[in-house]
Amino acid sequence: MTTSTRTPAPAALVLEDGRVFRGRTYGAVGETFGEAVFSTGMTGYQETLTDPSYHRQVVVMTAPHVGNTGVNDEDAESRRIWVAGYVVRDPARRPSNWRSVRSLDEELAAQGVVGISGVDTRALTRHLRERGAMRVGVFSGDALEADAALLARVRSAPGMAGADLCGEVATTEPYVVPALGTRRFTVAAVDLGIKGMTPQRMAERGIEVHVLPATATVEDVYAVRPDGVFFSNGPGDPAAADHPVSLMRGVLERGTPLFGICFGNQVLGRALGFGTFKLKYGHRGINQPVQDRTTGKVEITAHNHGFAVDAPLEGTPKTPFGRAEVTHVCLNDNVVEGLRLLDRPAFSVQYHPEAAAGPHDAAYLFDRFTSLMEGQRA
């Protein structure tokens, strides 16, 4: 149980390898557990906090100053904050923005999110880069247990490998985001942890979006008579996502235009017969360079993932649904960032083209999806 506070109390961050960082409480007082990851975005913290893909993760902000623009009621990407905990170095003492309605500290406390401030986030980030993402606990209050006792509790917490989390963040009831202007297409969007801006980007292109629960069946998808099917981002280990993989295979068998992002890219990889693997520390932030190999263009993209698809970078391997190819790669480490089928209208990327938060370099992918549906209709 957590309670909010306005007077900073002592806090400790304990990593599963035994390293301890001390600071002050930020947000709610209490304790929390999750996977320690870092995000390199210098802005967009409100969108980061409300991204369901961060479920069960304690996010370390590499930017030293956080909370400068406060919190507003318009920029949330979902119904709540999803991060398990929040780690910052130098929080804003007073927010300054004409849209701000409360401070980030107040918002974290109101939603029961345990955080810690005053941490050397540069040292913590370097540690996670060298040792990899790992389990962590954040503890705050005037009477903390001994480090050894806290470490034992961290090591008893569940890890991310094997975690099936989509059902914990997805909608439980279908809903519709209407097209803006004339409705040109209908899309069934499978919610694996969807962000609010994603159906908005499709609506801007004349698409009526039917957002369906992660438990949706093939019959549920085709009950809305879709021109295309979309698989969203989401949290957890793709190796545990057997139902979304089965659902996607059902869509691929029917040859309906298909677009997946982030977790949806990993699901497509599995549906095609490729494996997935856990990255050492993942890609998280809004400044990740990716090359679209089909055009040669380099784009700066928004990422939030700790797993990747194990597919060959060269050639066009045969899959149960025809030939496939890797269309995008991360220029930092050559991780697969996009897939497409050459014999069916299906493609995916490993990042977040809706740009909330993030650059708009990848907006063309929604147009590419629209073109696929136009081609299928023709």
Short mmCIF file of the C-alpha atoms (twelve columns), coordinates in Angstrom:
data_MODEL
# 
_entry.id   MODEL 
# 
loop_
_atom_site.group_PDB 
_atom_site.id 
_atom_site.type_symbol 
_atom_site.label_atom_id 
_atom_site.label_alt_id 
_atom_site.label_comp_id 
_atom_site.label_asym_id 
_atom_site.label_seq_id 
_atom_site.Cartn_x 
_atom_site.Cartn_y 
_atom_site.Cartn_z 
_atom_site.pdbx_PDB_model_num 
ATOM 1   C CA . MET A 1   0.000   0.000   0.000   1 
ATOM 2   C CA . THR A 2   1.330   3.467   -0.881  1 
ATOM 3   C CA . THR A 3   0.528   6.940   0.310   1 
ATOM 4   C CA . SER A 4   1.449   10.275  -1.213  1 
ATOM 5   C CA . THR A 5   3.758   12.735  0.461   1 
ATOM 6   C CA . ARG A 6   5.033   16.267  -0.141  1 
ATOM 7   C CA . THR A 7   8.023   15.946  2.211   1 
ATOM 8   C CA . PRO A 8   10.808  13.854  0.601   1 
ATOM 9   C CA . ALA A 9   11.656  10.796  2.668   1 
ATOM 10  C CA . PRO A 10  14.737  8.597   2.296   1 
ATOM 11  C CA . ALA A 11  14.569  6.125   -0.605  1 
ATOM 12  C CA . ALA A 12  16.703  3.300   -1.946  1 
ATOM 13  C CA . LEU A 13  16.929  1.566   -5.310  1 
ATOM 14  C CA . VAL A 14  18.202  -2.008  -5.051  1 
ATOM 15  C CA . LEU A 15  19.255  -3.985  -8.141  1 
ATOM 16  C CA . GLU A 16  19.181  -7.753  -8.177  1 
ATOM 17  C CA . ASP A 17  22.975  -7.900  -8.557  1 
ATOM 18  C CA . GLY A 18  23.291  -6.161  -5.171  1 
ATOM 19  C CA . ARG A 19  24.082  -2.606  -6.246  1 
ATOM 20  C CA . VAL A 20  22.247  0.049   -4.231  1 
ATOM 21  C CA . PHE A 21  21.506  3.670   -5.127  1 
ATOM 22  C CA . ARG A 22  20.164  6.068   -2.510  1 
ATOM 23  C CA . GLY A 23  17.986  9.116   -2.981  1 
ATOM 24  C CA . ARG A 24  14.716  10.720  -1.920  1 
ATOM 25  C CA . THR A 25  11.146  9.718   -2.470  1 
ATOM 26  C CA . TYR A 26  9.470   11.000  -5.649  1 
ATOM 27  C CA . GLY A 27  5.767   10.415  -6.081  1 
ATOM 28  C CA . ALA A 28  4.230   7.868   -3.730  1 
ATOM 29  C CA . VAL A 29  5.920   6.473   -0.621  1 
ATOM 30  C CA . GLY A 30  6.100   2.708   -0.403  1 
ATOM 31  C CA . GLU A 31  7.762   -0.027  -2.406  1 
ATOM 32  C CA . THR A 32  7.638   -1.381  -5.936  1 
ATOM 33  C CA . PHE A 33  9.300   -4.070  -8.015  1 
ATOM 34  C CA . GLY A 34  9.917   -4.508  -11.722 1 
ATOM 35  C CA . GLU A 35  12.537  -4.686  -14.447 1 
ATOM 36  C CA . ALA A 36  15.035  -1.806  -14.406 1 
ATOM 37  C CA . VAL A 37  15.262  -0.185  -17.850 1 
ATOM 38  C CA . PHE A 38  16.389  3.221   -19.087 1 
ATOM 39  C CA . SER A 39  14.796  5.639   -21.537 1 
ATOM 40  C CA . THR A 40  16.894  8.130   -23.489 1 
ATOM 41  C CA . GLY A 41  14.086  10.560  -24.341 1 
ATOM 42  C CA . MET A 42  14.659  14.133  -23.188 1 
ATOM 43  C CA . THR A 43  10.971  15.029  -23.554 1 
ATOM 44  C CA . GLY A 44  7.641   13.216  -23.621 1 
ATOM 45  C CA . TYR A 45  7.718   11.801  -20.116 1 
ATOM 46  C CA . GLN A 46  3.931   11.911  -19.775 1 
ATOM 47  C CA . GLU A 47  3.493   9.748   -22.871 1 
ATOM 48  C CA . THR A 48  6.220   7.413   -21.599 1 
ATOM 49  C CA . LEU A 49  4.560   6.965   -18.221 1 
ATOM 50  C CA . THR A 50  1.189   6.138   -19.775 1 
ATOM 51  C CA . ASP A 51  2.541   3.741   -22.431 1 
ATOM 52  C CA . PRO A 52  1.168   0.265   -21.544 1 
ATOM 53  C CA . SER A 53  4.338   -1.296  -22.980 1 
ATOM 54  C CA . TYR A 54  6.102   -0.176  -19.774 1 
ATOM 55  C CA . HIS A 55  3.905   -2.367  -17.567 1 
ATOM 56  C CA . ARG A 56  6.006   -3.973  -14.788 1 
ATOM 57  C CA . GLN A 57  9.091   -1.910  -15.603 1 
ATOM 58  C CA . VAL A 58  10.914  0.633   -13.447 1 
ATOM 59  C CA . VAL A 59  11.983  3.387   -15.846 1 
ATOM 60  C CA . VAL A 60  15.243  5.269   -15.364 1 
ATOM 61  C CA . MET A 61  15.272  8.636   -17.159 1 
ATOM 62  C CA . THR A 62  18.697  9.404   -18.618 1 
ATOM 63  C CA . ALA A 63  17.818  13.092  -19.053 1 
ATOM 64  C CA . PRO A 64  18.801  14.768  -15.747 1 
ATOM 65  C CA . HIS A 65  15.905  17.258  -15.531 1 
ATOM 66  C CA . VAL A 66  12.423  15.734  -15.461 1 
ATOM 67  C CA . GLY A 67  9.017   17.271  -14.752 1 
ATOM 68  C CA . ASN A 68  9.765   20.738  -16.132 1 
ATOM 69  C CA . THR A 69  6.452   21.019  -18.004 1 
ATOM 70  C CA . GLY A 70  4.285   19.362  -15.362 1 
ATOM 71  C CA . VAL A 71  1.320   17.173  -16.295 1 
ATOM 72  C CA . ASN A 72  -1.756  18.025  -18.356 1 
ATOM 73  C CA . ASP A 73  -5.023  16.217  -19.038 1 
ATOM 74  C CA . GLU A 74  -4.575  15.826  -22.798 1 
ATOM 75  C CA . ASP A 75  -1.284  14.004  -23.438 1 
ATOM 76  C CA . ALA A 76  -1.840  10.691  -21.637 1 
ATOM 77  C CA . GLU A 77  -1.643  7.710   -24.013 1 
ATOM 78  C CA . SER A 78  -3.907  5.476   -21.939 1 
ATOM 79  C CA . ARG A 79  -6.209  5.526   -18.935 1 
ATOM 80  C CA . ARG A 80  -3.415  5.432   -16.317 1 
ATOM 81  C CA . ILE A 81  0.302   5.415   -15.590 1 
ATOM 82  C CA . TRP A 82  1.686   1.950   -16.311 1 
ATOM 83  C CA . VAL A 83  5.318   2.109   -15.189 1 
ATOM 84  C CA . ALA A 84  5.996   0.113   -12.036 1 
ATOM 85  C CA . GLY A 85  8.385   2.782   -10.737 1 
ATOM 86  C CA . TYR A 86  10.161  5.948   -11.819 1 
ATOM 87  C CA . VAL A 87  13.772  7.036   -11.333 1 
ATOM 88  C CA . VAL A 88  14.995  10.613  -11.920 1 
ATOM 89  C CA . ARG A 89  18.031  12.650  -11.042 1 
ATOM 90  C CA . ASP A 90  16.893  16.250  -10.678 1 
ATOM 91  C CA . PRO A 91  13.101  16.739  -10.640 1 
ATOM 92  C CA . ALA A 92  11.645  20.145  -11.374 1 
ATOM 93  C CA . ARG A 93  10.906  22.074  -8.218  1 
ATOM 94  C CA . ARG A 94  8.116   23.944  -9.969  1 
ATOM 95  C CA . PRO A 95  6.569   23.076  -13.369 1 
ATOM 96  C CA . SER A 96  6.341   25.810  -15.975 1 
ATOM 97  C CA . ASN A 97  4.030   25.351  -18.958 1 
ATOM 98  C CA . TRP A 98  0.756   26.981  -19.965 1 
ATOM 99  C CA . ARG A 99  -0.911  23.541  -20.278 1 
ATOM 100 C CA . SER A 100 0.267   22.209  -16.929 1 
ATOM 101 C CA . VAL A 101 -2.438  21.505  -14.336 1 
ATOM 102 C CA . ARG A 102 -0.312  19.755  -11.675 1 
ATOM 103 C CA . SER A 103 3.236   18.635  -11.035 1 
ATOM 104 C CA . LEU A 104 4.647   15.280  -12.080 1 
ATOM 105 C CA . ASP A 105 5.381   14.486  -8.431  1 
ATOM 106 C CA . GLU A 106 1.710   15.056  -7.567  1 
ATOM 107 C CA . GLU A 107 0.537   12.886  -10.470 1 
ATOM 108 C CA . LEU A 108 2.817   10.012  -9.506  1 
ATOM 109 C CA . ALA A 109 1.646   10.213  -5.897  1 
ATOM 110 C CA . ALA A 110 -2.029  10.393  -6.890  1 
ATOM 111 C CA . GLN A 111 -1.688  7.223   -8.965  1 
ATOM 112 C CA . GLY A 112 0.356   5.379   -6.338  1 
ATOM 113 C CA . VAL A 113 3.545   5.196   -8.412  1 
ATOM 114 C CA . VAL A 114 6.638   4.818   -6.238  1 
ATOM 115 C CA . GLY A 115 9.628   6.768   -7.490  1 
ATOM 116 C CA . ILE A 116 13.032  7.952   -6.389  1 
ATOM 117 C CA . SER A 117 14.905  11.192  -7.113  1 
ATOM 118 C CA . GLY A 118 18.430  12.386  -6.470  1 
ATOM 119 C CA . VAL A 119 19.890  9.246   -8.040  1 
ATOM 120 C CA . ASP A 120 23.046  9.355   -10.183 1 
ATOM 121 C CA . THR A 121 21.134  8.199   -13.260 1 
ATOM 122 C CA . ARG A 122 24.266  8.419   -15.424 1 
ATOM 123 C CA . ALA A 123 26.006  5.815   -13.244 1 
ATOM 124 C CA . LEU A 124 22.845  3.706   -13.087 1 
ATOM 125 C CA . THR A 125 22.429  3.787   -16.872 1 
ATOM 126 C CA . ARG A 126 26.055  2.773   -17.417 1 
ATOM 127 C CA . HIS A 127 25.557  -0.079  -14.959 1 
ATOM 128 C CA . LEU A 128 22.484  -1.345  -16.833 1 
ATOM 129 C CA . ARG A 129 24.304  -1.055  -20.183 1 
ATOM 130 C CA . GLU A 130 27.174  -3.164  -18.860 1 
ATOM 131 C CA . ARG A 131 25.181  -5.695  -16.827 1 
ATOM 132 C CA . GLY A 132 21.863  -5.650  -18.690 1 
ATOM 133 C CA . ALA A 133 18.280  -4.970  -17.639 1 
ATOM 134 C CA . MET A 134 17.492  -6.718  -14.367 1 
ATOM 135 C CA . ARG A 135 15.008  -6.927  -11.528 1 
ATOM 136 C CA . VAL A 136 14.909  -3.967  -9.181  1 
ATOM 137 C CA . GLY A 137 13.076  -2.684  -6.160  1 
ATOM 138 C CA . VAL A 138 12.443  0.914   -5.119  1 
ATOM 139 C CA . PHE A 139 11.780  1.445   -1.415  1 
ATOM 140 C CA . SER A 140 10.959  4.678   0.406   1 
ATOM 141 C CA . GLY A 141 9.985   5.773   3.896   1 
ATOM 142 C CA . ASP A 142 11.592  6.886   7.118   1 
ATOM 143 C CA . ALA A 143 12.424  3.348   8.275   1 
ATOM 144 C CA . LEU A 144 13.983  1.230   5.511   1 
ATOM 145 C CA . GLU A 145 15.021  -2.356  6.071   1 
ATOM 146 C CA . ALA A 146 18.648  -3.423  5.837   1 
ATOM 147 C CA . ASP A 147 20.050  -3.726  2.304   1 
ATOM 148 C CA . ALA A 148 20.360  -7.514  2.562   1 
ATOM 149 C CA . ALA A 149 16.663  -7.865  3.399   1 
ATOM 150 C CA . LEU A 150 15.661  -5.559  0.535   1 
ATOM 151 C CA . LEU A 151 17.886  -7.481  -1.898  1 
ATOM 152 C CA . ALA A 152 16.256  -10.768 -0.942  1 
ATOM 153 C CA . ARG A 153 12.850  -9.314  -1.742  1 
ATOM 154 C CA . VAL A 154 14.049  -8.036  -5.115  1 
ATOM 155 C CA . ARG A 155 15.409  -11.452 -6.029  1 
ATOM 156 C CA . SER A 156 12.087  -13.083 -5.185  1 
ATOM 157 C CA . ALA A 157 10.176  -10.813 -7.603  1 
ATOM 158 C CA . PRO A 158 9.177   -12.209 -11.043 1 
ATOM 159 C CA . GLY A 159 11.361  -11.452 -14.064 1 
ATOM 160 C CA . MET A 160 10.293  -10.323 -17.532 1 
ATOM 161 C CA . ALA A 161 11.333  -13.448 -19.440 1 
ATOM 162 C CA . GLY A 162 8.272   -15.623 -20.003 1 
ATOM 163 C CA . ALA A 163 5.840   -12.946 -18.829 1 
ATOM 164 C CA . ASP A 164 2.507   -12.877 -20.688 1 
ATOM 165 C CA . LEU A 165 1.248   -9.366  -19.934 1 
ATOM 166 C CA . CYS A 166 -0.903  -8.196  -22.845 1 
ATOM 167 C CA . GLY A 167 -4.137  -9.240  -21.208 1 
ATOM 168 C CA . GLU A 168 -3.309  -7.148  -18.136 1 
ATOM 169 C CA . VAL A 169 -3.160  -3.863  -20.070 1 
ATOM 170 C CA . ALA A 170 -5.538  -4.329  -23.017 1 
ATOM 171 C CA . THR A 171 -9.128  -3.166  -23.175 1 
ATOM 172 C CA . THR A 172 -11.714 -5.651  -21.952 1 
ATOM 173 C CA . GLU A 173 -14.460 -4.315  -24.230 1 
ATOM 174 C CA . PRO A 174 -14.329 -3.359  -27.913 1 
ATOM 175 C CA . TYR A 175 -14.629 0.313   -28.806 1 
ATOM 176 C CA . VAL A 176 -14.588 2.391   -31.979 1 
ATOM 177 C CA . VAL A 177 -12.472 5.402   -32.936 1 
ATOM 178 C CA . PRO A 178 -14.384 7.009   -35.839 1 
ATOM 179 C CA . ALA A 179 -12.713 8.258   -38.982 1 
ATOM 180 C CA . LEU A 180 -12.103 11.970  -39.267 1 
ATOM 181 C CA . GLY A 181 -14.016 13.162  -42.281 1 
ATOM 182 C CA . THR A 182 -15.113 10.612  -44.876 1 
ATOM 183 C CA . ARG A 183 -14.683 6.992   -43.826 1 
ATOM 184 C CA . ARG A 184 -12.473 5.271   -46.392 1 
ATOM 185 C CA . PHE A 185 -11.557 2.050   -44.605 1 
ATOM 186 C CA . THR A 186 -12.367 -0.059  -41.576 1 
ATOM 187 C CA . VAL A 187 -9.545  -1.543  -39.507 1 
ATOM 188 C CA . ALA A 188 -9.683  -4.104  -36.708 1 
ATOM 189 C CA . ALA A 189 -6.965  -3.143  -34.207 1 
ATOM 190 C CA . VAL A 190 -5.945  -5.886  -31.776 1 
ATOM 191 C CA . ASP A 191 -5.084  -4.183  -28.499 1 
ATOM 192 C CA . LEU A 192 -1.948  -5.724  -26.999 1 
ATOM 193 C CA . GLY A 193 -1.219  -2.482  -25.138 1 
ATOM 194 C CA . ILE A 194 -2.241  0.153   -27.673 1 
ATOM 195 C CA . LYS A 195 -1.498  3.852   -27.216 1 
ATOM 196 C CA . GLY A 196 -4.259  6.390   -27.801 1 
ATOM 197 C CA . MET A 197 -2.454  8.244   -30.578 1 
ATOM 198 C CA . THR A 198 -2.214  5.134   -32.776 1 
ATOM 199 C CA . PRO A 199 -5.910  4.860   -33.751 1 
ATOM 200 C CA . GLN A 200 -5.920  8.663   -33.935 1 
ATOM 201 C CA . ARG A 201 -3.242  8.564   -36.656 1 
ATOM 202 C CA . MET A 202 -5.360  6.091   -38.596 1 
ATOM 203 C CA . ALA A 203 -8.525  8.124   -38.067 1 
ATOM 204 C CA . GLU A 204 -6.730  11.111  -39.593 1 
ATOM 205 C CA . ARG A 205 -6.413  9.041   -42.778 1 
ATOM 206 C CA . GLY A 206 -10.113 8.253   -43.001 1 
ATOM 207 C CA . ILE A 207 -9.933  4.933   -41.166 1 
ATOM 208 C CA . GLU A 208 -12.622 3.796   -38.747 1 
ATOM 209 C CA . VAL A 209 -10.761 1.804   -36.076 1 
ATOM 210 C CA . HIS A 210 -12.429 -0.990  -34.113 1 
ATOM 211 C CA . VAL A 211 -10.172 -1.640  -31.114 1 
ATOM 212 C CA . LEU A 212 -10.528 -5.233  -29.918 1 
ATOM 213 C CA . PRO A 213 -9.329  -6.982  -26.730 1 
ATOM 214 C CA . ALA A 214 -6.155  -9.054  -26.812 1 
ATOM 215 C CA . THR A 215 -8.386  -12.113 -26.367 1 
ATOM 216 C CA . ALA A 216 -10.232 -11.452 -29.650 1 
ATOM 217 C CA . THR A 217 -10.770 -14.403 -31.961 1 
ATOM 218 C CA . VAL A 218 -10.564 -14.558 -35.749 1 
ATOM 219 C CA . GLU A 219 -14.358 -14.452 -35.767 1 
ATOM 220 C CA . ASP A 220 -14.318 -11.276 -33.650 1 
ATOM 221 C CA . VAL A 221 -11.866 -9.643  -36.051 1 
ATOM 222 C CA . TYR A 222 -13.869 -10.414 -39.175 1 
ATOM 223 C CA . ALA A 223 -17.192 -9.531  -37.554 1 
ATOM 224 C CA . VAL A 224 -16.287 -5.861  -38.114 1 
ATOM 225 C CA . ARG A 225 -15.688 -6.553  -41.855 1 
ATOM 226 C CA . PRO A 226 -12.199 -5.044  -41.822 1 
ATOM 227 C CA . ASP A 227 -10.274 -3.782  -44.808 1 
ATOM 228 C CA . GLY A 228 -7.131  -4.272  -42.731 1 
ATOM 229 C CA . VAL A 229 -5.971  -5.638  -39.382 1 
ATOM 230 C CA . PHE A 230 -3.553  -3.911  -37.006 1 
ATOM 231 C CA . PHE A 231 -1.563  -5.450  -34.123 1 
ATOM 232 C CA . SER A 232 -0.367  -2.963  -31.527 1 
ATOM 233 C CA . ASN A 233 2.559   -2.502  -29.204 1 
ATOM 234 C CA . GLY A 234 2.448   -4.102  -25.759 1 
ATOM 235 C CA . PRO A 235 4.429   -5.446  -22.795 1 
ATOM 236 C CA . GLY A 236 5.926   -8.803  -21.976 1 
ATOM 237 C CA . ASP A 237 7.792   -11.637 -23.643 1 
ATOM 238 C CA . PRO A 238 6.632   -12.413 -27.212 1 
ATOM 239 C CA . ALA A 239 7.601   -16.054 -26.652 1 
ATOM 240 C CA . ALA A 240 4.618   -16.263 -24.269 1 
ATOM 241 C CA . ALA A 241 2.134   -14.585 -26.656 1 
ATOM 242 C CA . ASP A 242 0.665   -17.760 -28.143 1 
ATOM 243 C CA . HIS A 243 -2.857  -16.412 -28.628 1 
ATOM 244 C CA . PRO A 244 -1.851  -13.266 -30.589 1 
ATOM 245 C CA . VAL A 245 0.421   -15.435 -32.774 1 
ATOM 246 C CA . SER A 246 -2.417  -17.846 -33.502 1 
ATOM 247 C CA . LEU A 247 -4.761  -14.940 -34.253 1 
ATOM 248 C CA . MET A 248 -2.254  -13.345 -36.607 1 
ATOM 249 C CA . ARG A 249 -1.792  -16.605 -38.485 1 
ATOM 250 C CA . GLY A 250 -5.545  -16.702 -38.991 1 
ATOM 251 C CA . VAL A 251 -5.423  -13.215 -40.503 1 
ATOM 252 C CA . LEU A 252 -2.456  -14.109 -42.719 1 
ATOM 253 C CA . GLU A 253 -4.271  -17.177 -44.015 1 
ATOM 254 C CA . ARG A 254 -7.110  -14.953 -45.244 1 
ATOM 255 C CA . GLY A 255 -4.724  -12.528 -46.949 1 
ATOM 256 C CA . THR A 256 -6.139  -9.377  -45.300 1 
ATOM 257 C CA . PRO A 257 -3.742  -6.384  -45.275 1 
ATOM 258 C CA . LEU A 258 -1.894  -6.461  -41.967 1 
ATOM 259 C CA . PHE A 259 0.257   -3.944  -40.086 1 
ATOM 260 C CA . GLY A 260 1.993   -4.505  -36.761 1 
ATOM 261 C CA . ILE A 261 4.141   -2.280  -34.569 1 
ATOM 262 C CA . CYS A 262 6.542   -3.068  -31.717 1 
ATOM 263 C CA . PHE A 263 5.062   -6.140  -29.987 1 
ATOM 264 C CA . GLY A 264 3.050   -6.653  -33.176 1 
ATOM 265 C CA . ASN A 265 6.337   -6.943  -35.080 1 
ATOM 266 C CA . GLN A 266 7.508   -9.669  -32.710 1 
ATOM 267 C CA . VAL A 267 4.174   -11.450 -33.077 1 
ATOM 268 C CA . LEU A 268 4.539   -11.343 -36.868 1 
ATOM 269 C CA . GLY A 269 8.037   -12.748 -36.548 1 
ATOM 270 C CA . ARG A 270 6.740   -15.678 -34.521 1 
ATOM 271 C CA . ALA A 271 3.772   -16.172 -36.865 1 
ATOM 272 C CA . LEU A 272 6.227   -16.530 -39.756 1 
ATOM 273 C CA . GLY A 273 8.286   -19.094 -37.867 1 
ATOM 274 C CA . PHE A 274 11.150  -16.920 -36.622 1 
ATOM 275 C CA . GLY A 275 12.317  -16.902 -33.031 1 
ATOM 276 C CA . THR A 276 12.589  -14.001 -30.605 1 
ATOM 277 C CA . PHE A 277 15.222  -13.168 -28.024 1 
ATOM 278 C CA . LYS A 278 15.732  -10.799 -25.105 1 
ATOM 279 C CA . LEU A 279 17.987  -7.811  -25.712 1 
ATOM 280 C CA . LYS A 280 20.654  -7.037  -23.144 1 
ATOM 281 C CA . TYR A 281 19.146  -3.690  -22.177 1 
ATOM 282 C CA . GLY A 282 16.600  -2.962  -24.910 1 
ATOM 283 C CA . HIS A 283 15.826  0.145   -26.960 1 
ATOM 284 C CA . ARG A 284 13.815  2.846   -25.203 1 
ATOM 285 C CA . GLY A 285 13.594  6.506   -26.120 1 
ATOM 286 C CA . ILE A 286 12.653  8.813   -28.970 1 
ATOM 287 C CA . ASN A 287 16.018  9.157   -30.718 1 
ATOM 288 C CA . GLN A 288 16.771  5.709   -32.157 1 
ATOM 289 C CA . PRO A 289 18.184  5.644   -35.727 1 
ATOM 290 C CA . VAL A 290 16.587  3.111   -38.094 1 
ATOM 291 C CA . GLN A 291 17.147  2.552   -41.798 1 
ATOM 292 C CA . ASP A 292 14.300  1.618   -44.112 1 
ATOM 293 C CA . ARG A 293 16.165  -0.748  -46.410 1 
ATOM 294 C CA . THR A 294 13.447  -0.554  -49.063 1 
ATOM 295 C CA . THR A 295 14.166  3.146   -49.635 1 
ATOM 296 C CA . GLY A 296 17.566  3.686   -48.011 1 
ATOM 297 C CA . LYS A 297 16.067  6.426   -45.864 1 
ATOM 298 C CA . VAL A 298 17.267  6.844   -42.272 1 
ATOM 299 C CA . GLU A 299 14.642  7.902   -39.758 1 
ATOM 300 C CA . ILE A 300 14.794  8.838   -36.081 1 
ATOM 301 C CA . THR A 301 12.234  6.766   -34.235 1 
ATOM 302 C CA . ALA A 302 10.522  6.161   -30.903 1 
ATOM 303 C CA . HIS A 303 11.305  2.797   -29.300 1 
ATOM 304 C CA . ASN A 304 10.155  0.822   -26.281 1 
ATOM 305 C CA . HIS A 305 11.091  -2.830  -26.455 1 
ATOM 306 C CA . GLY A 306 13.283  -5.356  -24.689 1 
ATOM 307 C CA . PHE A 307 12.861  -8.265  -27.126 1 
ATOM 308 C CA . ALA A 308 13.629  -8.618  -30.824 1 
ATOM 309 C CA . VAL A 309 12.955  -10.924 -33.790 1 
ATOM 310 C CA . ASP A 310 15.665  -13.378 -34.787 1 
ATOM 311 C CA . ALA A 311 15.356  -13.221 -38.575 1 
ATOM 312 C CA . PRO A 312 18.107  -13.278 -41.250 1 
ATOM 313 C CA . LEU A 313 19.105  -9.793  -42.353 1 
ATOM 314 C CA . GLU A 314 19.805  -10.930 -45.905 1 
ATOM 315 C CA . GLY A 315 17.777  -12.958 -48.370 1 
ATOM 316 C CA . THR A 316 14.092  -13.796 -48.577 1 
ATOM 317 C CA . PRO A 317 13.509  -16.877 -46.436 1 
ATOM 318 C CA . LYS A 318 10.407  -18.950 -47.111 1 
ATOM 319 C CA . THR A 319 7.709   -18.986 -44.460 1 
ATOM 320 C CA . PRO A 320 4.317   -20.720 -44.241 1 
ATOM 321 C CA . PHE A 321 2.897   -17.552 -45.819 1 
ATOM 322 C CA . GLY A 322 5.395   -16.995 -48.600 1 
ATOM 323 C CA . ARG A 323 8.694   -15.157 -48.810 1 
ATOM 324 C CA . ALA A 324 9.682   -12.675 -46.129 1 
ATOM 325 C CA . GLU A 325 12.382  -10.055 -45.799 1 
ATOM 326 C CA . VAL A 326 13.826  -7.713  -43.193 1 
ATOM 327 C CA . THR A 327 12.877  -4.175  -44.231 1 
ATOM 328 C CA . HIS A 328 14.290  -2.083  -41.368 1 
ATOM 329 C CA . VAL A 329 17.364  -2.343  -39.139 1 
ATOM 330 C CA . CYS A 330 18.578  -0.386  -36.129 1 
ATOM 331 C CA . LEU A 331 21.761  1.463   -37.055 1 
ATOM 332 C CA . ASN A 332 23.093  1.178   -33.505 1 
ATOM 333 C CA . ASP A 333 23.244  -2.613  -33.360 1 
ATOM 334 C CA . ASN A 334 21.682  -4.127  -36.530 1 
ATOM 335 C CA . VAL A 335 18.663  -5.458  -34.637 1 
ATOM 336 C CA . VAL A 336 15.707  -6.321  -36.876 1 
ATOM 337 C CA . GLU A 337 13.337  -3.337  -36.928 1 
ATOM 338 C CA . GLY A 338 10.874  -4.354  -39.622 1 
ATOM 339 C CA . LEU A 339 9.496   -7.286  -41.610 1 
ATOM 340 C CA . ARG A 340 7.302   -7.736  -44.636 1 
ATOM 341 C CA . LEU A 341 5.875   -10.557 -46.689 1 
ATOM 342 C CA . LEU A 342 6.521   -10.447 -50.416 1 
ATOM 343 C CA . ASP A 343 3.596   -12.694 -51.388 1 
ATOM 344 C CA . ARG A 344 0.929   -11.317 -49.034 1 
ATOM 345 C CA . PRO A 345 -0.011  -7.774  -47.923 1 
ATOM 346 C CA . ALA A 346 1.597   -7.781  -44.466 1 
ATOM 347 C CA . PHE A 347 4.370   -5.758  -42.816 1 
ATOM 348 C CA . SER A 348 5.514   -4.588  -39.398 1 
ATOM 349 C CA . VAL A 349 8.054   -2.403  -37.612 1 
ATOM 350 C CA . GLN A 350 9.665   -2.679  -34.207 1 
ATOM 351 C CA . TYR A 351 9.042   0.932   -33.175 1 
ATOM 352 C CA . HIS A 352 6.238   3.469   -32.567 1 
ATOM 353 C CA . PRO A 353 5.321   5.460   -35.702 1 
ATOM 354 C CA . GLU A 354 2.504   7.350   -33.974 1 
ATOM 355 C CA . ALA A 355 5.144   9.704   -32.500 1 
ATOM 356 C CA . ALA A 356 3.661   10.150  -29.045 1 
ATOM 357 C CA . ALA A 357 6.138   11.087  -27.866 1 
ATOM 358 C CA . GLY A 358 8.740   11.174  -30.577 1 
ATOM 359 C CA . PRO A 359 9.709   12.424  -34.029 1 
ATOM 360 C CA . HIS A 360 7.363   12.182  -37.011 1 
ATOM 361 C CA . ASP A 361 9.834   10.513  -39.393 1 
ATOM 362 C CA . ALA A 362 7.869   7.248   -39.447 1 
ATOM 363 C CA . ALA A 363 4.384   8.657   -40.132 1 
ATOM 364 C CA . TYR A 364 4.624   7.336   -43.702 1 
ATOM 365 C CA . LEU A 365 4.024   3.821   -42.373 1 
ATOM 366 C CA . PHE A 366 0.347   4.597   -41.814 1 
ATOM 367 C CA . ASP A 367 0.192   5.742   -45.442 1 
ATOM 368 C CA . ARG A 368 1.879   2.501   -46.475 1 
ATOM 369 C CA . PHE A 369 -0.837  0.594   -44.614 1 
ATOM 370 C CA . THR A 370 -3.508  2.660   -46.363 1 
ATOM 371 C CA . SER A 371 -1.885  1.887   -49.730 1 
ATOM 372 C CA . LEU A 372 -2.005  -1.834  -48.966 1 
ATOM 373 C CA . MET A 373 -5.733  -1.619  -48.286 1 
ATOM 374 C CA . GLU A 374 -6.284  0.434   -51.431 1 
ATOM 375 C CA . GLY A 375 -4.399  -2.153  -53.464 1 
ATOM 376 C CA . GLN A 376 -6.378  -5.030  -51.981 1 
ATOM 377 C CA . ARG A 377 -9.653  -3.261  -52.689 1 
ATOM 378 C CA . ALA A 378 -8.627  -2.588  -56.280 1 
# 
